[in-house]
Amino acid sequence: MSNNKKKKRKLTPEEQAHRKEVLGNLGLSLKTLINNDACIKVSREWKGFKGHGVPIIVAILSVLLAALPSLTTRLSVSAGNNLFNSPNYGYDTGLTAFTKAMDENDVHVVIENGEAKIQGQKDLVFNYTEPDTNSYWYHKTSTKEGSETTVFEAFYNDTANDDETFFANIAGNSDAAKTPDGVNRPTTMKWNYLAIGKKGIVWAKYKEGGTLALYVQGQYDRLEGVDLINATKLSNYAGNRNDLSAVANNWKPLVDKAFLTTKIQQTFGYVGIVCAVYAGMIGLFGFLIWVMTRGKNNPMRVFRIWETQRMSYWASFAPAVLAIPVGYMMSASAIGMFAFIFLFGMRILWMSMKALRPAQ
């Protein structure tokens, strides 16, 4: 039986040389993760596609890996949780009162063909106005120490204005807020509100004192057929703190769905900028290596600019890998996006001080 076994074909000298070259290149490329001399050597010795194509692929992978924490962290954000997380500055109280008023008066907001439609007699709920305005909206006040203050408002865009103008009128500017139809109000907006537009919706909460704490603008593309009131109301209202938590929990998934498309667009826009910055830094560091070796008597003057670019490409991968855990640890801070730049800069600095010394 053993006589039937096929003998392993002996490699020709050319095949052996090729295998040795491939294994050598693979080992050298792996060394670039921790060895700056390997980055220099592989950048000068590899020819053909390997000379340019492989390091370019490495640089692209480095950029993508370094941007991974920014991508996943931003995509995991829950606008609903952020809106109702403590402190929510009474947003749950105001929204619960509004939802209850809509429910008890059988008034609903239904998303049809991508637009919000009011069903029922909305004037029963949207019944507050100020002088010289044709707009009506929901208005909730609170009395504290004998003084009545506004704590929550809800608006519906049945004006001739588009949503952007409608939202801008309500939010106001540095001077004063406006009514939905554009009439100036006597004060700036400094309390929580809900603005139901024709094609979009805004949730805004304010800190005590009138500072904007959170502004979430969503759209209805993922809420087709949803009745915002039926989806968020309670079967009964006990009039206690549990009502606030229950209504908030009912609103959270709707806030997340409304904000999802905007979140995706904002995330990829932001990550695209981050990737462009990282790619630019990789190219810039390659150029700086070339500049640093331009001394008249510098033995490294033999390096060509495309060779120093490849050195930078190869050197970028290890910092990109290290930037992933660092980026996640610092994800709560904007500094997290600079982790790759810092680590990469440190490696290039070390390379210039050690592997690229004129003394060599």
Summary of the structure (lengths in Angstrom):
residues: 360
radius of gyration: 30.9
end to end distance: 61.4
largest distance: 105.4
contacts: 1063
relative contact order: 0.15
helix: 55%
strand: 14%
